[in-house]
């Protein structure tokens, strides 16, 4: 994968072992999202969403932990 060129002019085709590489807007590498705009806004947004999901899960677990055994049996 290769980032799309910023200029609209004719751009050479890249090959690796005879396979043509695709131009992409963004891709994930080692758990981080890399964009052709060279900013990490998309990656930061993803991290914030994951943090929100984790906080919500922890809140539900702590509330469930406080429930009585009788109520827990009804959920399971």
N, C-alpha and C positions, 0 to 999 in steps of 0.2 A: 504494500500500500504506500502510496505517495500522496502528499498533500497537493491539492489543486493549485496551479500557478495563479498568482495574483493578477498577472497580465493576461489579456485575451488573445495575445499573439499565438502563432503556431508554436507548439511545445513538443519537444521530442518524446518519443515513446520509450519507456524504461522496461527492460526485460531482465529477469533473473533466472538463470538456467533454462532459457528459452521460453519462459512464461511471462506474458505481458502483465505488468503491475497496474492495478486499478488506481485511479485518482479518487480520493475520499475527502470529505469535509472534516471528519473526526474519526479517531479510533482509540481503543483502550489498550494501554501498555503498562504492565506491572500494576494494574489496579487503578491507574489514573487515566482520565480522558484527555487526550491531546487534540486540539483543534487547529485548523489552518489559520485562524485569526490570531494565534499565539497568545491567547488569554486563557485563564482557567475558570471562567465563570460557570461553564457547564459542570466541571468537576466539583466546584464548591457547592453548587446547587444540589448535586447528587449526594455529597457528604452531609449537607444539612437535612435532606430528606431522610437519609439513613439514620441520622441522629434522632430526628423526630420520631421515627418508627421505633427505635430502641427505647426512647423515653416513654412512649405510649405503652409499649410492651411491659416495661418495668412497673409502670403505674397499675396496669391490669393485674400483674402478678402480685403486687403488694396488696391490692384490694381483695383478690381471691384468697390470699393467705389469711386475711382477717375473717373470712367467712367461716361459719360453723361447718362441722363435718356433714351435717344433714343437708345443707345447701350445696356443698361440694359434690355430694353423691348425685344430686339432681342434675348437675351440669355434666357429669361424666356419664 
